[in-house]
Amino acid sequence: MKNQEVAEIFRKVASLLEIKGDNPYRIRAYQRAAQNIEALTRDIEDLARRNQLSRIPGIGADLASKIKEILETGTLRLYEELKKEIPQELLRFLEIPGLGPKKAKIIYETLGITSIEDLERACKEHKIARLPGMGYKTEENILRGIKLLREKIGRRPLGEVLPLAEDLVVYLKRKAPVEKIAVAGSIRRRRETVKDIDVLVTSKNPFSVMEAFVAYPGVEEVLVHGETKTSVRIKPGIQVDLRVVDPECWGAALAYFTGSKAHNIRLRELGVERGLKINEYGIFRGNERIGGRKEEEVFSAVDLPWIPPELREDRGEIEAAREGRLPKLVDYDDIQGDAHVHSKYSDGTASLDEIAQRAEALGLSWVAVCDHSQGLKVAGGLSVSALMEKKKAIEEFNRRSKRVKLIFGAEVDILSDGSLDYPDEVLAEIDLVIAAIHTGFQQPEAQLTQRAVAALKHPLVHALAHPTGRLIGEREPYAIDMQAVIQTAAENGKALEINAYYKRLDLNDIQTRAAKEAGVKILIGTDAHIVDQMDYLPLGVAVARRGWCEKEDVLNTFSYKEFRAWLKKVRGR
């Protein structure tokens, strides 16, 4: 929770400094610090207690002291002072994804717009396009940003909420007399965005459980405080519902509160066909409860095998279960490698040794180190000479490393005409080429699709990275024909990436299933720029599971030797 709070304050400080026209390097320092803190998988309070804040990339003594100030006081004196200098209405505009501080200031000062509703109206009336440096594209971007802002208010990325839920479970196990405990709802189904947190427990002492719950350090407000259900709001504004259920109906309650609503309706309909009533209290024939202690009983009551939570969306899982066609989903323990990590050679912060150490700690046997190509200067893209230096370093590392092997990869930019950012003779030297679009997001769908298709047809390319370019809650997918992309990947034996970074999860679950059904291999990469981000790999696996992927569909389940063999097979050698 604190990670998000600190990152948000630093991000707002950067925006306020930009409005004031402050030093660009100072602005960039706060932006970088916010990104790296937000991406941490360790608790920043724990790092502060251990005096290890300087281990976070971009955090020196000054920013470390400001982090401690936020942790101790809940805010930052610099931030409060800057807010006093900027109108409140303008501060609100800064929350709109895609509307930068400079343009927000021009709009506010020139047109005197004081609300998001008025800003939306001005865009639709094309008043913004007439301002200096704006145009119709700016209006489209602002309208998209307003839409994303409204959606963001209701739901948050899974990667933000899941750690909060897991922390709460650990706390309750330690502080309350719970017997069984589980997180239900969309978190258990691993949906990419989450509205709230649902926790179920069984206990012989519900009163003590609820007392411990409302004393949880993150609680901002107690909404309902009862003996069997209590609801609170925790920082940063997320509602948590805790229910104590009877052990006799634990399985029925877990199935019911896991959802989805559409899936539950189907189960209830199947129950009615068999003269049964199925709800959160159990399985009933008339007034007699005949089951519900175990979740499996809910499914067996309607002649179905247990269905994994990730599939419970009423997207054909009921029919597949009935016909014995449920996939044996790829398991988190099947994963042997991370297919997309950045190093110090481009805009990553870790050395090859540090990447390998984190991989070993995560139980992985290989990592593909895919730094940016030469054209992406803003991300430290590698020149050909630097790329060859990295190749030698990886070869030397692999000679001495027994447990973890590194794969020499590159995330190669797809240029506007569909060509690649390195010549073919250089691409041939790279063991894993992941092509990616990083520029020209506003191009027409036909052009963006042509770029992706051309890259996938290139004989030296293995996969397409983050195929739609989205950032959850911040940037919508760019216009691209995913059916054409999937078809091209299938026809050319290429893979599509599930980018496991929690704001991307791109491919999404529906696209992943379409790719699987077309016979396309899935490649999961964390896109980690600091080693902590490698911990997001399970989020990518969750997308694969929601996309009905089995072990053989996911290249990350291959051993190092098997993956190397696949890389060579793609190139016909």
HELIX and SHEET records of a PDB file:
HELIX    1   1 LYS A    2  LYS A   20  1                                  19    
HELIX    2   2 PRO A   24  GLU A   38  1                                  15    
HELIX    3   3 ILE A   44  ARG A   49  1                                   6    
HELIX    4   4 LEU A   53  ARG A   55  5                                   3    
HELIX    5   5 ALA A   61  THR A   73  1                                  13    
HELIX    6   6 ARG A   77  GLU A   85  1                                   9    
HELIX    7   7 GLN A   88  PHE A   93  1                                   6    
HELIX    8   8 PRO A  101  LEU A  111  1                                  11    
HELIX    9   9 ILE A  116  LYS A  124  1                                   9    
HELIX   10  10 TYR A  136  GLY A  154  1                                  19    
HELIX   11  11 LEU A  158  LYS A  175  1                                  18    
HELIX   12  12 GLY A  185  ARG A  188  1                                   4    
HELIX   13  13 PRO A  206  VAL A  214  1                                   9    
HELIX   14  14 PRO A  247  CYS A  249  5                                   3    
HELIX   15  15 TRP A  250  THR A  258  1                                   9    
HELIX   16  16 LYS A  261  GLU A  273  1                                  13    
HELIX   17  17 GLU A  295  SER A  300  1                                   6    
HELIX   18  18 PRO A  309  LEU A  311  5                                   3    
HELIX   19  19 GLU A  317  ARG A  322  1                                   6    
HELIX   20  20 TYR A  332  ASP A  334  5                                   3    
HELIX   21  21 LEU A  352  ALA A  361  1                                  10    
HELIX   22  22 LYS A  377  ALA A  379  5                                   3    
HELIX   23  23 VAL A  384  ARG A  400  1                                  17    
HELIX   24  24 ASP A  424  LEU A  427  1                                   4    
HELIX   25  25 GLU A  445  LYS A  457  1                                  13    
HELIX   26  26 MET A  482  ASN A  492  1                                  11    
HELIX   27  27 ASP A  509  GLU A  517  1                                   9    
HELIX   28  28 VAL A  531  TYR A  536  5                                   6    
HELIX   29  29 LEU A  537  ARG A  546  1                                  10    
HELIX   30  30 LYS A  551  ASP A  553  5                                   3    
HELIX   31  31 LEU A  555  THR A  557  5                                   3    
HELIX   32  32 TYR A  560  VAL A  570  1                                  11    
SHEET    1   A 2 ARG A 156  PRO A 157  0                                        
SHEET    2   A 2 THR A 193  VAL A 194 -1                                        
SHEET    1   B 5 ILE A 181  VAL A 183  0                                        
SHEET    2   B 5 ILE A 197  VAL A 201 -1                                        
SHEET    3   B 5 ILE A 238  VAL A 244  1                                        
SHEET    4   B 5 LYS A 229  ILE A 234 -1                                        
SHEET    5   B 5 VAL A 219  HIS A 225 -1                                        
SHEET    1   C 3 LYS A 277  ASN A 279  0                                        
SHEET    2   C 3 GLY A 282  ARG A 285 -1                                        
SHEET    3   C 3 GLU A 288  GLY A 291 -1                                        
SHEET    1   D 7 GLY A 337  VAL A 341  0                                        
SHEET    2   D 7 TRP A 366  HIS A 372  1                                        
SHEET    3   D 7 LYS A 405  ASP A 413  1                                        
SHEET    4   D 7 LEU A 432  ALA A 436  1                                        
SHEET    5   D 7 ALA A 463  LEU A 464  1                                        
SHEET    6   D 7 ALA A 495  ASN A 499  1                                        
SHEET    7   D 7 LYS A 521  GLY A 525  1                                        
END                                                                             
